[in-house]
Amino acid sequence: MSERSSTFKKVGISFLVTVLLGSFAALFPDTNPVMASSQLPSDQPSKTVEVPSLENGYTNVYRNPDGTITSDNFFTPVNYEDHGTWHHINTNLVPDSKGGFSVTQNRFTTHFSKASDDSNVETIDYQGHQITFSPVGTAIASNLSSNVFKDLKSVTGQSSYNSISYSGLYPNVSLEEQVTSLGVKEVLVL
């Protein structure tokens, strides 16, 4: 390999990396916040501390004991904004006042009913707009050519961390729901 082609490859790779990193920054312009000294705590921390005033949906920012700043950037949301303050997303289901389970520390709120025969098994609320999901009932299933969705059963949802499962919702069919920072993943297990 000639010296010229080797140099070209190094320059080409360097250019490609620069273009890709520049494109990424353009997609998320607020992921690398400007470190204004007025936004940083004035005292020098004895341990690493979070700086919420510099964070956004995709970034966590820390001030280190040596005075440097660390910015952790993510491809998916890790924080949500509530009344002008950023908070860490927590997708774990917790019991709620409706007798079911909810996730409220996210960009959207999600509620799952305790039992599968509730008219709204899943409700998602995003900025005041709601969408609800319910299993296909026997009356509607009779109009379908498939027998899979007949004989809807009332089963109790079993929650674990960010998921809930309604086992035996239909004969040999279970419904599994998983909350993420991007949405809700719904799986029918046959």
VENJO-V250408 format. One line per field, one symbol per residue. ss: DSSP state (~ for helix, > for strand, _ for the rest). psi: psi as a letter, one per 20 degrees, with the letter a starting at -180 (. if undefined). burial: b if it has 24 or more other ideal C-beta (glycine too) atoms within 12 Angstrom, else e. A space follows every 50 residues. Layout:
# VENJO-V250408
ss->???
psi->???
burial->???
This chain:
# VENJO-V250408
ss->__~~~~~~~~~~~~~~~~~~~~~~~~~_________~~~_________>> _~~~_>__>>>>>_____>>>>>_____>>>>__>>>>_>___>>_____ >>>_>___>>>>__>______>>>>>__>>>>>____~~~~_________ _____>_>>>__>>>>>>>>__>>>>>>>____>>>>>>_
psi->pqhghggggggggggggggghhgghhhmhjimqpnphiiqqhqpqirpqq nhijrahjpppqpqhjirppooqqhqpiqqpoljppqppojppqqrijjb qqoimriqqpppqgqijqhnhppppolipqpqqqqprhghhhiqiqihkr lpqoqppoqodjqqpnpkgrpkpqppppprihbpppppo.
burial->eeeeeeeeeeeeeeeeeeeeeeeeeeeeeebebeeeeeebeeeeeeeeeb bbebbbbbbbbbbeeeeebebebeeebbbbeeeeebebbebebbeeeeeb bbbbbbbbbbbbbbbbebeebbbbeeeeeeeebebbeeeeeeeeeeeebe ebeebebebeebbbbbeebbeebbbbbbbbbeebebeeee
